[in-house]
Amino acid sequence: MSFSPASGGSPDDVAQVVSATVDEWRGRAEPELQAVVERGGVVALPALPFEVTDRERALFTTSITDEQRKSIYLRAGRDGVSGIAASDTDRVTVSAMIRRYAAGAHALIDGLFPGYRAADHAIGTSFRPRAIGDVSSGQALSWRKDDTRLHIDAFPSNPTHGDRILRVFTNVHPATMPRSWRVGESFASMAARFLPRTSGLPPGAAWLLHRLRVTKRPRSAYDHLMLQLHDLAKADATYQRTCPQRSVDFPPGTTWICFSDQVMHAAMAGQFLFEQTYRLPLTCIRDVDASPLRTLERLTSRSLA
């Protein structure tokens, strides 16, 4: 196994994209790749496609999703998928395909990063048949939901209290369309830029949001800051145009991995994608000091979780 920086130049402070020659969904532990993702980089695996059957590929149509949804979603620990508009037979086929992808992603993460215990920390798996920019999927309802703008991921309704958001993606376009991303500056640089424009969590707000069931548990000071950083970056058109960034294409058959709470990213083009999400406690992480929580605590000089 070897790895190297992906092609394409970029400013020094832009997220690193490393290409690795992993070609099996379960491999040996790779401490170098773990260091890349934990420090805010992206690991690309161009020789790791997800194989689908002819029957499954026949269902690669936008009409298989609900009109206002951009993905078909399987929540970890649940039986059924949501966001699908299909017959019972097709629903079973799609559900089995998504479950198989989830199993492959768990095996991949457990092989590369054994301490993460993938299945224990899985949140959900999605299949995204719609093209980026398809407004019928609801992607362009507001700037907050516009994922063509550089952003870090934060969960409005499910506070993490500093847990990490790890994601595995695979481009399964049946022809040649790449998944085109932009990646931005380091999390620390972005946070230092926008923190002066943030505000503190109002007294009683976390309790009230939880009481009203807006959030699944009380929001922490960390979550409050992360949501503001997400919004401030997306809303700032000048920042989106002029901040350090680069473009990267993930061709069909490519799998890639990153901590999406740390990598500034924007999805610009593409269609037909699988995605697996994990929420990892810091006890699983080797380089805890590089985490967004510790970075924000250093920048604000206070405890946030």
C-alpha positions as CSV (number, residue, x, y, z in Angstrom):
1,M,0.0,0.0,0.0
2,S,1.3,3.5,-0.8
3,F,-0.2,7.0,-0.8
4,S,0.7,10.3,-2.3
5,P,-0.7,13.8,-2.5
6,A,-3.5,14.0,-5.1
7,S,-2.8,16.0,-8.2
8,G,-3.3,19.7,-8.4
9,G,-1.6,22.6,-6.7
10,S,-3.0,24.5,-3.8
11,P,-2.0,27.1,-1.2
12,D,-0.3,25.7,1.9
13,D,-3.3,26.3,4.2
14,V,-5.8,24.4,2.0
15,A,-7.0,20.9,3.2
16,Q,-4.6,18.2,2.1
17,V,-6.1,15.6,-0.3
18,V,-4.1,12.3,-0.2
19,S,-4.5,9.5,-2.7
20,A,-4.0,5.9,-1.4
21,T,-3.8,2.6,-3.2
22,V,-6.3,0.7,-1.1
23,D,-8.3,-1.7,-3.3
24,E,-10.1,-3.8,-0.8
25,W,-13.0,-2.9,1.5
26,R,-11.1,-4.3,4.5
27,G,-7.3,-3.7,4.7
28,R,-4.6,-3.4,7.3
29,A,-4.3,-0.5,9.7
30,E,-2.8,2.7,8.2
31,P,-1.6,5.1,10.9
32,E,-0.4,7.6,8.2
33,L,-3.8,7.8,6.7
34,Q,-5.4,8.1,10.1
35,A,-3.1,11.1,10.8
36,V,-4.2,12.7,7.5
37,V,-7.9,12.5,8.3
38,E,-7.6,13.5,12.0
39,R,-5.6,16.6,11.0
40,G,-8.2,17.8,8.6
41,G,-7.2,16.1,5.3
42,V,-9.1,14.0,2.8
43,V,-8.1,10.4,1.9
44,A,-9.0,9.5,-1.6
45,L,-9.1,5.8,-2.7
46,P,-9.4,5.8,-6.5
47,A,-9.1,2.0,-6.7
48,L,-12.0,1.2,-4.4
49,P,-15.3,1.1,-6.2
50,F,-18.6,-0.1,-4.7
51,E,-20.0,-2.8,-7.0
52,V,-23.7,-2.8,-7.7
53,T,-25.8,-5.4,-9.6
54,D,-27.5,-4.8,-12.9
55,R,-30.9,-5.0,-11.0
56,E,-29.7,-2.3,-8.6
57,R,-28.2,-0.1,-11.3
58,A,-31.6,-0.2,-13.1
59,L,-32.9,1.8,-10.2
60,F,-30.4,4.6,-10.6
61,T,-33.0,7.2,-11.4
62,T,-34.0,10.5,-9.8
63,S,-37.6,9.4,-9.7
64,I,-36.8,6.8,-7.0
65,T,-36.5,9.5,-4.3
66,D,-39.3,11.6,-2.8
67,E,-39.7,14.8,-4.7
68,Q,-38.4,17.0,-1.9
69,R,-35.6,14.8,-0.8
70,K,-32.0,14.6,-2.1
71,S,-31.3,11.2,-0.7
72,I,-32.6,7.8,0.4
73,Y,-31.6,7.3,4.0
74,L,-31.1,4.3,6.3
75,R,-30.7,5.2,9.9
76,A,-28.4,3.0,11.9
77,G,-30.4,0.4,14.0
78,R,-33.6,0.9,11.9
79,D,-35.1,-1.5,9.4
80,G,-36.6,0.7,6.8
81,V,-35.3,3.4,4.5
82,S,-36.8,6.9,4.2
83,G,-37.0,9.3,1.3
84,I,-37.8,6.6,-1.3
85,A,-40.7,6.6,-3.8
86,A,-40.8,3.1,-5.2
87,S,-42.7,-0.2,-5.3
88,D,-42.3,-2.6,-2.4
89,T,-40.0,-4.8,-4.6
90,D,-37.8,-1.9,-5.5
91,R,-37.8,-0.7,-2.0
92,V,-36.4,-4.0,-0.8
93,T,-33.7,-3.9,-3.5
94,V,-32.6,-0.4,-2.6
95,S,-32.6,-1.1,1.1
96,A,-30.4,-4.2,0.6
97,M,-28.0,-2.2,-1.6
98,I,-27.7,0.6,1.1
99,R,-27.2,-2.0,3.8
100,R,-24.4,-3.6,1.8
101,Y,-22.7,-0.3,1.4
102,A,-22.9,0.3,5.1
103,A,-21.3,-3.1,5.8
104,G,-18.6,-2.3,3.3
105,A,-17.9,1.1,4.9
106,H,-17.8,-0.4,8.4
107,A,-15.2,-3.0,7.2
108,L,-13.2,-0.3,5.5
109,I,-13.0,1.9,8.6
110,D,-12.3,-1.0,10.9
111,G,-9.5,-2.1,8.6
112,L,-7.8,1.3,8.2
113,F,-8.6,2.7,11.7
114,P,-9.3,-0.1,14.1
115,G,-9.9,2.0,17.1
116,Y,-12.9,3.8,15.6
117,R,-15.2,0.7,16.0
118,A,-17.2,1.8,13.0
119,A,-20.5,-0.2,13.6
120,D,-20.7,1.1,17.2
121,H,-20.6,4.7,16.1
122,A,-22.6,4.6,12.8
123,I,-25.4,7.2,12.4
124,G,-26.8,6.4,9.0
125,T,-26.2,5.6,5.4
126,S,-27.6,7.4,2.3
127,F,-27.8,6.9,-1.4
128,R,-28.0,10.2,-3.4
129,P,-29.4,9.7,-6.9
130,R,-30.1,13.3,-7.6
131,A,-27.6,15.6,-9.4
132,I,-26.2,18.5,-7.4
133,G,-28.2,21.6,-8.3
134,D,-31.4,19.7,-8.9
135,V,-33.7,22.2,-7.2
136,S,-36.6,19.7,-7.0
137,S,-34.6,17.9,-4.3
138,G,-34.7,20.9,-2.0
139,Q,-31.0,21.6,-2.2
140,A,-31.5,25.3,-3.2
141,L,-34.2,26.2,-0.7
142,S,-31.8,28.5,1.2
143,W,-28.2,29.4,1.5
144,R,-28.0,27.3,4.7
145,K,-28.9,24.2,2.7
146,D,-26.8,25.1,-0.3
147,D,-23.9,22.6,-0.2
148,T,-22.2,24.2,-3.1
149,R,-20.9,26.8,-0.6
150,L,-17.8,25.9,1.5
151,H,-18.8,24.7,5.0
152,I,-18.1,22.4,7.8
153,D,-20.8,20.0,9.0
154,A,-22.7,20.6,12.2
155,F,-25.9,19.0,13.4
156,P,-28.6,21.5,14.3
157,S,-30.9,18.9,16.0
158,N,-28.4,16.4,17.3
159,P,-25.6,18.2,19.3
160,T,-22.3,16.3,19.3
161,H,-20.6,18.0,22.4
162,G,-17.3,17.6,20.6
163,D,-17.7,14.2,19.0
164,R,-16.2,13.9,15.5
165,I,-18.3,13.6,12.3
166,L,-16.6,11.0,10.0
167,R,-17.9,10.4,6.5
168,V,-17.2,7.9,3.8
169,F,-18.3,8.7,0.2
170,T,-18.3,6.6,-3.0
171,N,-19.0,7.9,-6.5
172,V,-21.1,5.3,-8.2
173,H,-22.1,7.2,-11.4
174,P,-22.6,4.6,-14.1
175,A,-20.7,6.7,-16.7
176,T,-17.9,9.2,-16.3
177,M,-19.3,12.1,-14.2
178,P,-17.0,12.9,-11.3
179,R,-18.1,14.2,-7.9
180,S,-16.6,17.7,-8.0
181,W,-15.6,19.3,-4.7
182,R,-14.0,22.4,-3.5
183,V,-11.9,22.1,-0.3
184,G,-11.0,25.2,1.7
185,E,-8.6,26.5,4.3
186,S,-7.8,24.8,7.5
187,F,-10.4,24.6,10.3
188,A,-8.2,26.7,12.6
189,S,-7.9,29.5,10.0
190,M,-11.6,29.5,9.2
191,A,-12.5,29.6,12.9
192,A,-10.1,32.4,13.7
193,R,-11.6,34.4,10.8
194,F,-15.2,34.0,11.9
195,L,-15.1,33.6,15.7
196,P,-15.1,37.4,16.3
197,R,-18.6,37.5,14.7
198,T,-20.1,34.7,16.8
199,S,-22.1,35.2,20.0
200,G,-22.5,33.1,23.2
201,L,-25.3,30.6,23.9
202,P,-28.0,32.6,25.6
203,P,-28.9,31.5,29.2
204,G,-31.5,28.8,29.2
205,A,-31.5,28.5,25.4
206,A,-30.0,25.0,25.4
207,W,-32.6,23.7,27.9
208,L,-35.5,25.3,26.0
209,L,-34.5,23.9,22.7
210,H,-34.2,20.5,24.2
211,R,-37.5,20.9,26.1
212,L,-39.3,21.9,22.8
213,R,-37.7,18.9,21.1
214,V,-35.8,21.0,18.6
215,T,-32.6,19.2,19.7
216,K,-32.3,15.6,20.8
217,R,-30.2,16.7,23.8
218,P,-29.1,20.1,25.2
219,R,-26.9,22.0,22.8
220,S,-23.3,22.7,24.2
221,A,-21.3,25.9,23.8
222,Y,-19.2,23.9,21.2
223,D,-22.3,23.1,19.1
224,H,-23.5,26.6,19.3
225,L,-20.2,27.9,17.9
226,M,-20.0,25.2,15.2
227,L,-23.5,26.1,13.9
228,Q,-22.6,29.7,13.7
229,L,-19.3,29.0,11.9
230,H,-21.2,26.9,9.4
231,D,-23.7,29.7,8.8
232,L,-21.2,32.6,8.8
233,A,-19.0,30.9,6.2
234,K,-21.9,29.9,3.9
235,A,-23.5,33.4,4.1
236,D,-20.3,35.3,3.3
237,A,-20.2,35.6,-0.5
238,T,-16.8,37.3,-0.5
239,Y,-15.3,34.6,1.6
240,Q,-16.7,31.9,-0.7
241,R,-15.0,33.6,-3.7
242,T,-11.7,34.7,-2.2
243,C,-10.7,32.3,0.6
244,P,-7.9,29.8,0.1
245,Q,-9.4,26.8,-1.8
246,R,-8.9,24.3,-4.5
247,S,-11.0,22.0,-6.7
248,V,-10.8,18.2,-6.6
249,D,-12.7,15.7,-8.7
250,F,-13.5,12.2,-7.5
251,P,-14.2,10.0,-10.6
252,P,-16.7,7.1,-10.6
253,G,-15.3,4.2,-8.7
254,T,-13.6,6.5,-6.1
255,T,-14.1,6.3,-2.4
256,W,-13.0,9.1,-0.1
257,I,-12.9,9.7,3.7
258,C,-12.8,12.8,5.8
259,F,-13.9,14.4,9.0
260,S,-16.5,16.7,7.6
261,D,-16.8,18.7,10.8
262,Q,-13.2,19.8,10.1
263,V,-12.7,19.9,6.3
264,M,-14.1,23.0,4.6
265,H,-15.9,21.4,1.6
266,A,-18.4,22.2,-1.1
267,A,-20.0,19.7,-3.5
268,M,-20.2,21.4,-6.9
269,A,-21.2,18.7,-9.4
270,G,-22.0,15.0,-9.6
271,Q,-24.8,12.4,-9.4
272,F,-25.2,9.0,-7.8
273,L,-23.4,8.9,-4.5
274,F,-23.2,6.6,-1.4
275,E,-22.4,8.2,1.9
276,Q,-21.8,6.7,5.4
277,T,-21.8,8.9,8.5
278,Y,-20.2,8.1,11.9
279,R,-20.1,10.1,15.1
280,L,-16.9,9.3,17.0
281,P,-16.2,10.2,20.6
282,L,-12.8,11.8,21.2
283,T,-11.8,8.6,23.1
284,C,-11.5,6.9,19.7
285,I,-9.3,9.7,18.3
286,R,-5.5,9.6,18.4
287,D,-4.8,13.2,17.7
288,V,-7.3,14.8,20.0
289,D,-5.5,18.1,20.0
290,A,-6.2,18.6,16.2
291,S,-10.0,18.1,16.8
292,P,-12.4,21.1,16.2
293,L,-13.3,21.0,19.9
294,R,-9.7,21.4,21.1
295,T,-9.0,24.0,18.4
296,L,-12.0,26.1,19.4
297,E,-11.1,25.8,23.1
298,R,-7.6,27.1,22.3
299,L,-8.9,30.0,20.3
300,T,-11.5,31.0,22.9
301,S,-9.5,30.0,26.0
302,R,-12.4,28.2,27.6
303,S,-14.0,24.8,27.9
304,L,-16.8,24.3,25.4
305,A,-18.1,20.7,25.6
